[in-house]
Amino acid sequence: MKKARSYIYIFLLLLLPFWSAGQSNPYWQEPGSAQVDSFKQALITVKNDTVRMYLNRQLGLYYEETRRQQSLSYYQEMLALAIKTKQRIWEADALSRVGYIFGAIQHYAGAINSLLQAQTIAADPAIEQTMWRPDLLHKTAAPHLVRLTVQASILQHLGIIHSFAGDYAKALNYHREVKALNEILKDPALASLSYLNTGESYAGLNKPDSAKASFFQSIRYGNIAGWRTYEGLTYYFIGKIHEKEKNLSEAKKYYRQSLVTNIELKSSDFEGMDYQALADISAGAGQIDSSFFYSKKALAIYRAINDTIGLIAATNSLAAAFDAIKKTDSAHYYLKESVALKNGMNREERVKAFQLIGLNKQIKVQELEAAQLRTQTRIRTYSFVAGIIVLLLFSGFFYRNYRRQRKDKAIIEKSYADLKATQSQLIQSEKMASLGELTAGIAHEIQNPLNFVNNFSDLNRELLVEMKEEISKGNFDDVNNIADSLISNEEKINHHGKRADSIVKGMLQHSRKSSDEKESTDINTLVDEYVRLCYHGLRAKDKTFNAKIETDLDPSAGKINVIPQDLGRVILNLLTNAFYEVDRKKKKDGQDPAFQPAVSVATKRTGNKLSIIISDNGGGIPAEVMDKIFQPFFTTKPTGQGTGLGLSLSYDIVTKAHGGELKVKTEQGLGTTFTIQLNTDAVS
């Protein structure tokens, strides 16, 4: 039972960050003071290495800006556990955190070494595959996004370290890389931190307007994310810019706002910076009492958190304040303390070490580039010598080959002419095949109205004979009825005669050469006509052929500007292929006898796009030939049954002549869908 309670305790412990974080990204979420004691107690009792790694990370975050040495020890323990458990993303994050703390305590050599190691690890996407508990570092629990977030954090810290060393231009480049990564991550907390560090870089480059704009953006994104860790520090930086611009009233306003925020957020280090800034302004204004008050506040905080830089600033302020009121002993005491702190820190040597690492890295890169250049030079030299040798070998054959060139040229020219002639014949064959399909369909279509004309003509002849008989008998009522029937029959003869006339005109229109001039054309009418003509044409050639035809023509399709003869050929080609496929599948050996061949034709208007969609339930197009179907002369039909130009010509007509698109989707064994997509010009 005791062991079970221990596991439940661990489980609840791991959920604490999410309860406090709400909807924010857990990567940035620090534990509250109420959780810290529980985390420390858990570290004593919990044996699971991965859980201990997470607990060390959270405690490191909590002390990051207040007790940096303590924070560093937690991060180093996290790093050791990450290496032990082979959790590479956690290892990169631990190295990034260690690098930041090293930079904050002016150990620049250690900072840059840790961050460069972290950068190398995080650059490898393979580390995503074995990550433990990604949900603890990203709300989506996606290892890819965790790795990118860690990469962004590493770049942030590299930028911060370069700012510490005074290289603001390079720092700004790192922060721009972070911004580019956040285009993918879309993390407002990361945006807040990125804008804060960007503002610091602009301030260092003496661009106050850009700096202030970045700082205010940092505050805005922090509020969006519900992540205010550095809000007080941001107000402090804004105050610094106003102080540099000699606008002391605005500077004091932002320092005080920063102080209130940092007290609320319990950010001791930043609170000390606010007191120190107010002490310096007060001293400059001759307000010695205020300077004493603020300096002592700053000194107490910096001693509590053991911040060397802060202690130097506070002791300098107190020394200056005591000197101003002629208390030289006290002034000397604090000045002596300041000097001792400076000597202990030895910041200049650490900056040199940092710069030396960068220089050594640059030298290594240059040496590598030089080695690559030497290798390339050797390769070029060997290639040149080999080229000369090959040239000498081939020069012996040039004279003999020259004599054959003229003969070969004549052969090539003749072959090219033959190929062009064959190509023209094949294109004409494709057009004639298309015309043949239409002719068969038209013959079937024209037969119906002709049958009606003949039948009604025979009926009228019989009615006229009957009418004469009734006239001779004087039955004029019957005569009138017969006359009405004759009139009705004549109207039907006229209707079907016009129908036959329109079919003949359509055939003539299709058979004549395209004028390449677009006409306002009713798409639904065009599609409907070619569906019927294609189907009946196939039925005329093969009486056994049968397929279900489904049409769904959008009433809003209306008219658009097209070349009707050419677009009709495209529709005919696609329909012919669709009918061929469903018929082939039906006749295939072993095919399910319940299979019903079906072809569907639809039109759809969406905005300024009009689509003609032709689908079949045939066997589909094999994946290995999908890239070839629009190539000239490529066909999957048996020899003699296809020229391989139907889809090629259709593609050219749609894309080149009409500026549209011809798309295809297929699924093996289930069917194919071709979509003609056209722009609807300003035609109703």
Summary of the structure (lengths in Angstrom):
residues: 684
radius of gyration: 43.2
end to end distance: 79.4
largest distance: 153.8
contacts: 2176
relative contact order: 0.04
helix: 74%
strand: 7%
